[in-house]
Amino acid sequence: MAVVRSLRGIGARVINAVWRIGFGSRFFLMTLVYSGTSFRRFRLIVREMFSSGVMSLIIILVAGMFVGMVLGLQGYETLKRYGSESALGTLVALSLVRELGPVLAALLFASRAGSAMTAEIGLMKATEQLSAMEMMAVNPIARVVAPRFWAGVISLPLLTAMFSSMGVFGGYVVGVVLIGVDEGSFWSQMQAAVDFQHDVMNGVIKSFVFGVAVTVIALFEGYDAPPTAEGVSGATTRTVVESSLAILILDFILTAFMFRGD
């Protein structure tokens, strides 16, 4: 009997996982279908961009600054062994633009904005605001979900660019101002090594994909959350965990395709 119960438990988990994947895919497609309403009322997207993007700006800028400073310190100590201190700008810029900028900005965005989206929609469901919209013939996906989706997709690439810019500035402060690396070599080698299409655009593509993944997970978890305080709390936790895993998995896949020729 214990074996039968174990098999039933495994089967129930598998069925629930398959059901959630199917429901999540349908939820994503419905969000895209009803996005036209959001673009016709673009002020809804702008308002959500303020909530998810502008309100995340401080943590993005501060984190980017200190990540760049750490890269400057660690990179200088490594490059000094080979007499290549002048390549510090290249090291900092490529690390941020290719990898650390998109990934860390997406993780911070998921922790701050993604969890907020999940909690907000979960509370709207718990207080029956979504049901009230349906009673008034207002589609909750078009009115609530789609504006937040596009706000997240638009905000994350912009936040990633700011994160990388602040990181480069932090590396400059540590490497040039504090340590004394030649300023001309720092900037000239960076400009010569960083390619716009191969490095910068690939980072933008990564941030766009991460924005889609994080925002869809956050909105789906909030929309699917049980209408209780415990249900909303659990959905918020799942958003952060699932988004973080999705970012790291997608980062590996995208990096394998983008830079396999290097």
NORWO-V83998 format. One record per residue. N is the residue number from 1. RES is the residue in one letter. BURIAL is # if it has 9 or more other ideal C-beta (glycine too) atoms within 8 Angstrom, else .. D_FIRST is the distance of its C-alpha to the first C-alpha in whole Angstrom. Layout:
n;res;burial;d_first
N;RES;BURIAL;D_FIRST
N;RES;BURIAL;D_FIRST
This chain:
n;res;burial;d_first
1;M;.;0
2;A;.;4
3;V;.;5
4;V;.;5
5;R;.;6
6;S;.;9
7;L;.;10
8;R;.;10
9;G;.;12
10;I;.;14
11;G;.;15
12;A;.;16
13;R;.;18
14;V;.;20
15;I;.;21
16;N;.;22
17;A;.;24
18;V;.;26
19;W;.;27
20;R;#;28
21;I;.;30
22;G;.;31
23;F;#;32
24;G;#;34
25;S;.;36
26;R;.;37
27;F;#;38
28;F;#;40
29;L;.;42
30;M;#;43
31;T;#;44
32;L;.;47
33;V;.;47
34;Y;#;49
35;S;#;50
36;G;.;54
37;T;#;54
38;S;#;53
39;F;#;56
40;R;.;59
41;R;.;58
42;F;.;58
43;R;.;59
44;L;#;55
45;I;#;54
46;V;#;57
47;R;#;56
48;E;#;52
49;M;#;54
50;F;#;56
51;S;#;52
52;S;#;50
53;G;#;53
54;V;.;56
55;M;#;54
56;S;#;52
57;L;#;55
58;I;.;56
59;I;#;53
60;I;#;53
61;L;#;57
62;V;.;56
63;A;#;53
64;G;#;55
65;M;#;58
66;F;#;57
67;V;#;55
68;G;#;58
69;M;#;60
70;V;.;57
71;L;#;57
72;G;#;61
73;L;#;61
74;Q;.;58
75;G;#;60
76;Y;#;63
77;E;.;62
78;T;.;60
79;L;#;63
80;K;#;66
81;R;.;65
82;Y;.;66
83;G;.;69
84;S;.;68
85;E;#;68
86;S;#;69
87;A;#;66
88;L;#;64
89;G;#;65
90;T;#;63
91;L;#;60
92;V;#;60
93;A;#;60
94;L;#;58
95;S;#;55
96;L;#;55
97;V;#;56
98;R;#;54
99;E;#;50
100;L;#;51
101;G;#;52
102;P;#;50
103;V;#;47
104;L;#;48
105;A;#;49
106;A;#;46
107;L;#;44
108;L;#;46
109;F;#;46
110;A;#;43
111;S;.;43
112;R;#;45
113;A;#;46
114;G;#;42
115;S;#;41
116;A;#;44
117;M;#;43
118;T;#;39
119;A;#;40
120;E;#;43
121;I;#;41
122;G;#;38
123;L;#;41
124;M;#;42
125;K;#;39
126;A;#;38
127;T;.;42
128;E;.;42
129;Q;.;45
130;L;#;43
131;S;.;42
132;A;.;46
133;M;#;47
134;E;#;45
135;M;.;47
136;M;.;50
137;A;.;50
138;V;.;50
139;N;#;47
140;P;#;45
141;I;#;44
142;A;#;48
143;R;#;49
144;V;#;47
145;V;#;45
146;A;#;47
147;P;#;50
148;R;#;48
149;F;#;46
150;W;#;50
151;A;#;51
152;G;#;49
153;V;#;49
154;I;#;53
155;S;#;53
156;L;#;51
157;P;#;53
158;L;#;56
159;L;#;54
160;T;#;54
161;A;#;57
162;M;#;58
163;F;#;56
164;S;#;57
165;S;#;61
166;M;#;60
167;G;#;59
168;V;#;62
169;F;#;64
170;G;#;62
171;G;#;62
172;Y;#;66
173;V;#;67
174;V;#;65
175;G;#;66
176;V;#;70
177;V;.;71
178;L;.;69
179;I;#;69
180;G;.;72
181;V;#;71
182;D;.;74
183;E;.;73
184;G;.;75
185;S;#;72
186;F;#;69
187;W;#;70
188;S;.;72
189;Q;#;69
190;M;#;66
191;Q;.;68
192;A;.;69
193;A;#;65
194;V;#;63
195;D;.;63
196;F;.;62
197;Q;.;61
198;H;.;59
199;D;#;58
200;V;#;58
201;M;#;57
202;N;#;54
203;G;#;53
204;V;#;54
205;I;#;52
206;K;#;49
207;S;#;49
208;F;#;49
209;V;#;46
210;F;#;45
211;G;#;46
212;V;#;44
213;A;#;41
214;V;#;41
215;T;#;43
216;V;#;40
217;I;#;37
218;A;#;39
219;L;#;40
220;F;#;36
221;E;#;35
222;G;#;37
223;Y;#;37
224;D;#;33
225;A;#;33
226;P;.;31
227;P;.;34
228;T;.;34
229;A;.;35
230;E;.;32
231;G;#;31
232;V;#;35
233;S;.;34
234;G;#;31
235;A;#;33
236;T;#;36
237;T;.;34
238;R;#;32
239;T;#;36
240;V;#;37
241;V;.;34
242;E;#;34
243;S;#;38
244;S;#;38
245;L;.;36
246;A;#;37
247;I;#;41
248;L;#;40
249;I;.;38
250;L;#;41
251;D;#;44
252;F;.;42
253;I;.;42
254;L;#;46
255;T;#;47
256;A;.;46
257;F;.;48
258;M;#;51
259;F;.;52
260;R;.;51
261;G;.;55
262;D;.;56
